[in-house]
Amino acid sequence: MTVMPETAPQTALRGRLGTLSEGLDLHGSWDGQRLSGRVGSFTAGQDVVVGLTADGLTGRVGGFTRGFDLRADVLAGELHLHLGGVDGIDARLDFTPDGAAGRYGRFTDGLDVHLRHYAGEVRGRFGGYSSGTDFRMELGDVPLPLAVILAVAALCLWREDVALTAAS
């Protein structure tokens, strides 16, 4: 009889960035070492893989031809996130006991980020009151910083899609 090695249980994260008619579904699981997820639909979405390494959290959003690298550090209640290469986008958030606040992008063309952490879920907004984008996620047992990384990656993908649509 072969005994399979026991692995850490996978915990599910589910949510949505944007509205019901315009937005992206968010799905992910955390096994203690790696966040694996998907942003968007089954056919038109992008995979997200983020692993715990000696240098912090590193991973990839999307595939080889369309996607970007991701690097994150969580230190003393702060999340520093870089999406993309040399000219990529940075995000920085300061965590409090009930949420987080920070900035996605540069000072002149970035977005404010505000989120609240409730029992088992996160609700937040990228941007201002009149022109922002809401997001909501059920965390399961996924740590809050990992959920925020998934939401920021989804926003970056969505903004890329909007820019590609506008250019064509």
Backbone as CSV, one residue per row, in Angstrom:
resi,resn,N_x,N_y,N_z,CA_x,CA_y,CA_z,C_x,C_y,C_z
1,MET,0.838,-1.173,0.000,0.000,0.000,0.000,0.885,1.239,0.000
2,THR,0.615,2.152,-0.903,1.358,3.393,-1.000,0.665,4.470,-0.176
3,VAL,1.442,5.156,0.633,0.893,6.226,1.458,1.291,7.551,0.827
4,MET,0.312,8.381,0.532,0.568,9.700,-0.059,1.023,10.654,1.031
5,PRO,2.005,11.514,0.762,2.439,12.473,1.771,1.327,13.485,2.051
6,GLU,1.242,13.865,3.299,0.211,14.831,3.686,0.666,16.228,3.296
7,THR,-0.203,16.983,2.693,0.108,18.357,2.317,-0.789,19.297,3.099
8,ALA,-0.376,20.544,3.151,-1.174,21.548,3.859,-2.501,21.741,3.133
9,PRO,-3.571,21.959,3.856,-4.863,22.137,3.201,-4.888,23.420,2.376
10,GLN,-5.570,23.370,1.261,-5.706,24.539,0.405,-6.920,25.334,0.869
11,THR,-6.751,26.639,0.972,-7.851,27.487,1.398,-8.240,28.410,0.259
12,ALA,-9.513,28.538,0.046,-10.023,29.252,-1.123,-10.228,30.732,-0.850
13,LEU,-9.971,31.516,-1.870,-10.235,32.945,-1.893,-11.099,33.203,-3.116
14,ARG,-12.198,33.929,-2.941,-13.093,34.252,-4.055,-13.444,35.725,-3.978
15,GLY,-13.604,36.338,-5.143,-13.997,37.738,-5.128,-14.225,38.299,-6.501
16,ARG,-14.353,39.623,-6.535,-14.644,40.337,-7.789,-14.034,41.719,-7.724
17,LEU,-13.416,42.124,-8.818,-12.930,43.478,-9.011,-13.848,44.124,-10.027
18,GLY,-14.468,45.235,-9.668,-15.387,45.906,-10.569,-16.823,45.514,-10.296
19,THR,-17.679,45.862,-11.229,-19.102,45.601,-11.073,-19.460,44.243,-11.664
20,LEU,-20.719,43.882,-11.551,-21.189,42.614,-12.094,-21.060,42.579,-13.614
21,SER,-21.354,43.706,-14.280,-21.304,43.732,-15.741,-19.916,44.048,-16.288
22,GLU,-19.105,44.802,-15.551,-17.754,45.146,-15.990,-16.793,44.864,-14.852
23,GLY,-16.038,43.811,-14.984,-15.099,43.474,-13.925,-14.453,42.130,-14.155
24,LEU,-13.695,41.698,-13.166,-12.966,40.445,-13.249,-13.237,39.600,-12.011
25,ASP,-13.421,38.311,-12.213,-13.537,37.383,-11.095,-12.146,37.117,-10.534
26,LEU,-12.069,36.891,-9.233,-10.813,36.593,-8.562,-10.957,35.264,-7.828
27,HIS,-10.042,34.350,-8.082,-10.036,33.055,-7.414,-8.606,32.729,-7.025
28,GLY,-8.424,32.118,-5.864,-7.088,31.741,-5.453,-7.095,30.739,-4.325
29,SER,-5.966,30.090,-4.141,-5.788,29.171,-3.021,-4.376,29.337,-2.484
30,TRP,-4.223,29.136,-1.199,-2.957,29.293,-0.503,-2.652,27.994,0.229
31,ASP,-1.476,27.429,-0.020,-1.113,26.171,0.634,-0.029,26.351,1.694
32,GLY,0.258,27.574,2.069,1.281,27.851,3.065,2.596,28.286,2.460
33,GLN,2.835,27.967,1.200,4.055,28.350,0.499,3.799,29.040,-0.834
34,ARG,2.593,28.844,-1.373,2.328,29.320,-2.734,0.874,29.731,-2.888
35,LEU,0.672,30.894,-3.486,-0.654,31.372,-3.862,-0.832,31.071,-5.341
36,SER,-1.839,30.280,-5.662,-2.171,29.972,-7.055,-3.571,30.493,-7.297
37,GLY,-3.738,31.246,-8.369,-5.054,31.801,-8.617,-5.301,32.120,-10.065
38,ARG,-6.462,32.713,-10.295,-6.873,33.113,-11.638,-7.619,34.417,-11.543
39,VAL,-7.314,35.308,-12.457,-7.994,36.590,-12.574,-8.744,36.566,-13.890
40,GLY,-10.048,36.737,-13.826,-10.870,36.693,-15.026,-11.554,35.358,-15.175
41,SER,-12.103,35.147,-16.346,-12.892,33.940,-16.595,-11.998,32.749,-16.926
42,PHE,-12.629,31.603,-17.041,-11.916,30.369,-17.364,-11.237,30.465,-18.721
43,THR,-11.914,31.046,-19.705,-11.365,31.091,-21.061,-10.536,32.336,-21.343
44,ALA,-10.882,33.460,-20.734,-10.201,34.716,-21.049,-9.377,35.255,-19.878
45,GLY,-9.173,34.483,-18.842,-8.459,34.958,-17.673,-6.966,34.710,-17.732
46,GLN,-6.295,35.144,-16.695,-4.851,34.980,-16.569,-4.547,34.278,-15.252
47,ASP,-3.576,33.378,-15.274,-3.161,32.692,-14.060,-2.238,33.579,-13.235
48,VAL,-2.285,33.395,-11.922,-1.414,34.100,-10.988,-0.762,33.048,-10.106
49,VAL,0.578,33.077,-10.044,1.324,32.166,-9.183,2.345,32.998,-8.415
50,VAL,2.247,32.964,-7.091,3.157,33.711,-6.227,3.672,32.751,-5.170
51,GLY,4.998,32.664,-5.051,5.590,31.756,-4.085,6.435,32.479,-3.066
52,LEU,6.559,31.860,-1.917,7.370,32.379,-0.825,8.808,31.953,-1.064
53,THR,9.727,32.915,-1.188,11.142,32.629,-1.412,11.966,33.342,-0.348
54,ALA,13.275,33.159,-0.409,14.169,33.834,0.532,14.139,35.346,0.334
55,ASP,13.794,35.804,-0.860,13.753,37.236,-1.176,12.374,37.845,-0.966
56,GLY,11.439,37.138,-0.381,10.072,37.632,-0.207,9.119,36.809,-1.048
57,LEU,8.145,37.475,-1.617,7.175,36.820,-2.490,7.501,37.176,-3.932
58,THR,7.623,36.171,-4.777,7.870,36.413,-6.202,6.953,35.514,-7.007
59,GLY,6.658,35.961,-8.222,5.793,35.148,-9.055,5.541,35.763,-10.407
60,ARG,4.503,35.251,-11.051,4.147,35.656,-12.409,2.645,35.758,-12.531
61,VAL,2.226,36.781,-13.243,0.819,36.977,-13.583,0.718,36.829,-15.088
62,GLY,-0.094,35.884,-15.554,-0.238,35.647,-16.979,0.769,34.628,-17.476
63,GLY,0.826,34.495,-18.781,1.708,33.520,-19.409,3.007,34.130,-19.869
64,PHE,3.715,33.391,-20.713,5.012,33.832,-21.202,4.883,35.019,-22.150
65,THR,3.914,34.982,-23.069,3.791,36.038,-24.078,3.022,37.254,-23.581
66,ARG,2.072,37.051,-22.672,1.301,38.175,-22.144,1.223,38.018,-20.635
67,GLY,1.889,38.891,-19.951,1.902,38.826,-18.499,3.047,39.641,-17.952
68,PHE,3.253,39.541,-16.660,4.318,40.311,-16.017,4.754,39.605,-14.739
69,ASP,5.980,39.916,-14.346,6.520,39.377,-13.107,6.007,40.195,-11.933
70,LEU,6.060,39.596,-10.768,5.551,40.220,-9.555,6.569,39.973,-8.447
71,ARG,6.839,41.010,-7.661,7.741,40.898,-6.523,7.128,41.666,-5.365
72,ALA,7.059,41.063,-4.182,6.425,41.713,-3.042,7.216,41.451,-1.764
73,ASP,7.180,42.431,-0.878,7.750,42.309,0.459,6.718,42.803,1.444
74,VAL,6.530,42.054,2.513,5.646,42.463,3.596,6.528,42.598,4.829
75,LEU,6.740,43.837,5.266,7.608,44.116,6.401,6.956,45.104,7.341
76,ALA,6.853,44.762,8.594,6.379,45.662,9.650,5.070,46.361,9.286
77,GLY,4.119,45.599,8.774,2.815,46.166,8.470,2.742,46.942,7.177
78,GLU,3.742,46.822,6.327,3.743,47.502,5.033,3.911,46.472,3.916
79,LEU,3.184,46.688,2.833,3.315,45.866,1.636,3.930,46.715,0.539
80,HIS,5.057,46.261,0.015,5.696,46.885,-1.144,5.587,45.892,-2.281
81,LEU,4.952,46.307,-3.372,4.661,45.415,-4.492,5.139,46.057,-5.781
82,HIS,5.850,45.277,-6.602,6.283,45.750,-7.920,5.756,44.779,-8.962
83,LEU,5.048,45.314,-9.942,4.467,44.535,-11.035,5.155,44.926,-12.330
84,GLY,5.746,43.970,-13.011,6.389,44.252,-14.281,7.890,44.320,-14.158
85,GLY,8.511,44.808,-15.214,9.966,44.899,-15.284,10.484,46.235,-14.790
86,VAL,11.500,46.742,-15.489,12.159,47.983,-15.086,11.180,49.154,-15.037
87,ASP,10.308,49.262,-16.022,9.346,50.365,-16.040,7.959,49.894,-15.602
88,GLY,7.919,48.991,-14.646,6.657,48.463,-14.140,5.969,49.433,-13.186
89,ILE,4.996,48.929,-12.469,4.174,49.727,-11.574,4.406,49.273,-10.143
90,ASP,4.485,50.234,-9.237,4.658,49.937,-7.823,3.371,50.214,-7.068
91,ALA,3.191,49.478,-5.999,2.093,49.729,-5.063,2.663,49.624,-3.658
92,ARG,2.158,50.472,-2.772,2.602,50.447,-1.381,1.386,50.637,-0.492
93,LEU,1.210,49.750,0.461,0.092,49.843,1.391,0.578,49.708,2.824
94,ASP,-0.042,50.457,3.714,0.201,50.362,5.150,-0.998,49.688,5.774
95,PHE,-0.755,48.597,6.496,-1.836,47.835,7.112,-2.120,48.340,8.523
96,THR,-3.395,48.336,8.873,-3.858,48.646,10.218,-4.621,47.419,10.704
97,PRO,-5.036,47.378,11.967,-5.787,46.206,12.430,-7.090,45.935,11.662
98,ASP,-7.708,46.971,11.090,-8.986,46.772,10.400,-8.944,47.048,8.908
99,GLY,-7.768,47.209,8.309,-7.712,47.452,6.873,-6.337,47.881,6.417
100,ALA,-6.321,48.655,5.337,-5.071,49.157,4.777,-5.367,50.350,3.888
101,ALA,-4.358,51.162,3.681,-4.456,52.308,2.774,-3.098,52.507,2.121
102,GLY,-3.116,52.997,0.890,-1.860,53.218,0.199,-2.071,53.757,-1.198
103,ARG,-1.112,53.475,-2.057,-1.093,54.038,-3.401,-0.661,52.986,-4.405
104,TYR,-1.346,52.963,-5.544,-1.001,52.129,-6.689,-0.528,53.064,-7.788
105,GLY,0.698,52.899,-8.250,1.201,53.749,-9.325,1.945,54.958,-8.806
106,ARG,2.193,55.891,-9.717,2.948,57.096,-9.389,2.048,58.176,-8.810
107,PHE,2.675,59.217,-8.320,1.945,60.300,-7.666,0.946,60.969,-8.611
108,THR,1.362,61.231,-9.837,0.509,61.977,-10.759,-0.522,61.130,-11.483
109,ASP,-0.196,59.877,-11.760,-1.144,59.056,-12.523,-1.492,57.746,-11.813
110,GLY,-1.368,57.718,-10.512,-1.700,56.519,-9.754,-3.093,56.595,-9.150
111,LEU,-3.396,55.624,-8.322,-4.698,55.539,-7.664,-4.505,55.325,-6.172
112,ASP,-5.349,55.960,-5.384,-5.374,55.667,-3.958,-6.014,54.299,-3.756
113,VAL,-5.572,53.599,-2.726,-6.121,52.291,-2.394,-6.583,52.318,-0.943
114,HIS,-7.834,51.961,-0.731,-8.385,51.868,0.626,-9.131,50.555,0.739
115,LEU,-8.936,49.847,1.847,-9.683,48.614,2.050,-9.967,48.418,3.529
116,ARG,-11.048,47.703,3.775,-11.468,47.351,5.135,-11.509,45.842,5.236
117,HIS,-11.026,45.347,6.351,-11.000,43.910,6.606,-12.080,43.588,7.626
118,TYR,-13.073,42.841,7.188,-14.158,42.400,8.052,-13.944,40.925,8.364
119,ALA,-14.818,40.348,9.126,-14.705,38.926,9.471,-14.752,38.070,8.215
120,GLY,-13.598,37.605,7.762,-13.549,36.700,6.627,-13.634,37.329,5.260
121,GLU,-13.706,38.659,5.160,-13.756,39.276,3.835,-13.079,40.637,3.832
122,VAL,-12.771,41.081,2.625,-12.153,42.383,2.402,-13.000,43.134,1.388
123,ARG,-13.224,44.401,1.669,-13.892,45.284,0.707,-13.028,46.522,0.554
124,GLY,-12.876,46.965,-0.689,-12.013,48.111,-0.894,-12.297,48.824,-2.193
125,ARG,-11.442,49.825,-2.442,-11.618,50.674,-3.620,-10.258,51.149,-4.107
126,PHE,-10.078,51.078,-5.426,-8.943,51.686,-6.101,-9.443,52.981,-6.711
127,GLY,-8.851,54.112,-6.374,-9.254,55.381,-6.958,-10.209,56.145,-6.075
128,GLY,-10.764,57.208,-6.638,-11.631,58.107,-5.897,-13.074,57.638,-5.819
129,TYR,-13.864,58.443,-5.151,-15.266,58.111,-4.907,-16.068,58.035,-6.198
130,SER,-15.867,58.975,-7.109,-16.693,59.024,-8.316,-16.122,58.208,-9.477
131,SER,-14.818,57.992,-9.498,-14.239,57.293,-10.656,-13.394,56.089,-10.245
132,GLY,-13.656,55.517,-9.124,-12.866,54.387,-8.653,-13.460,53.041,-9.034
133,THR,-12.748,52.012,-8.645,-13.156,50.640,-8.911,-13.207,49.883,-7.586
134,ASP,-14.354,49.294,-7.302,-14.523,48.537,-6.061,-14.035,47.110,-6.227
135,PHE,-13.655,46.502,-5.099,-13.372,45.081,-5.091,-13.845,44.486,-3.771
136,ARG,-14.137,43.204,-3.825,-14.624,42.479,-2.663,-14.133,41.044,-2.749
137,MET,-13.621,40.521,-1.631,-13.114,39.155,-1.621,-13.468,38.458,-0.313
138,GLU,-13.833,37.198,-0.423,-13.968,36.326,0.736,-12.629,35.638,0.912
139,LEU,-12.005,35.805,2.074,-10.631,35.369,2.266,-10.452,33.890,2.553
140,GLY,-11.394,33.258,3.204,-11.114,31.923,3.718,-10.026,32.073,4.772
141,ASP,-8.973,31.287,4.682,-7.828,31.412,5.588,-6.628,32.068,4.913
142,VAL,-6.818,32.665,3.747,-5.729,33.318,3.024,-5.347,34.600,3.760
143,PRO,-4.062,34.830,4.025,-3.645,36.059,4.700,-4.010,37.305,3.881
144,LEU,-4.358,38.364,4.588,-4.796,39.604,3.948,-3.793,40.146,2.933
145,PRO,-2.485,40.216,3.220,-1.562,40.744,2.200,-1.591,39.973,0.888
146,LEU,-1.789,38.653,0.925,-1.862,37.872,-0.311,-3.121,38.193,-1.102
147,ALA,-4.216,38.421,-0.403,-5.449,38.815,-1.078,-5.271,40.173,-1.751
148,VAL,-4.583,41.082,-1.096,-4.332,42.404,-1.669,-3.437,42.287,-2.897
149,ILE,-2.433,41.410,-2.848,-1.575,41.189,-4.016,-2.398,40.716,-5.208
150,LEU,-3.322,39.798,-4.977,-4.189,39.309,-6.057,-5.067,40.430,-6.604
151,ALA,-5.615,41.268,-5.744,-6.472,42.376,-6.188,-5.674,43.401,-6.994
152,VAL,-4.462,43.724,-6.565,-3.633,44.687,-7.291,-3.213,44.120,-8.640
153,ALA,-2.875,42.837,-8.694,-2.541,42.206,-9.970,-3.737,42.241,-10.920
154,ALA,-4.932,42.014,-10.392,-6.144,42.068,-11.214,-6.364,43.471,-11.760
155,LEU,-6.148,44.486,-10.923,-6.292,45.868,-11.390,-5.305,46.169,-12.511
156,CYS,-4.082,45.721,-12.367,-3.062,45.946,-13.394,-3.469,45.279,-14.711
157,LEU,-3.965,44.041,-14.649,-4.441,43.360,-15.858,-5.614,44.095,-16.492
158,TRP,-6.546,44.542,-15.661,-7.726,45.238,-16.165,-7.334,46.545,-16.848
159,ARG,-6.426,47.289,-16.247,-5.979,48.544,-16.861,-5.244,48.288,-18.166
160,GLU,-4.481,47.199,-18.242,-3.831,46.822,-19.510,-4.872,46.535,-20.579
161,ASP,-5.916,45.785,-20.225,-6.982,45.454,-21.175,-7.698,46.705,-21.670
162,VAL,-7.962,47.645,-20.764,-8.629,48.899,-21.143,-7.739,49.688,-22.093
163,ALA,-6.429,49.738,-21.820,-5.499,50.459,-22.682,-5.403,49.803,-24.055
164,LEU,-5.377,48.452,-24.103,-5.340,47.760,-25.391,-6.610,47.982,-26.190
165,THR,-7.757,47.996,-25.519,-9.025,48.228,-26.210,-9.090,49.645,-26.758
166,ALA,-8.609,50.618,-25.993,-8.623,52.006,-26.441,-7.682,52.248,-27.611
167,ALA,-6.567,51.512,-27.651,-5.595,51.675,-28.722,-6.066,51.062,-30.036
168,SER,-6.971,50.091,-29.968,-7.397,49.435,-31.219,-8.613,50.072,-31.818
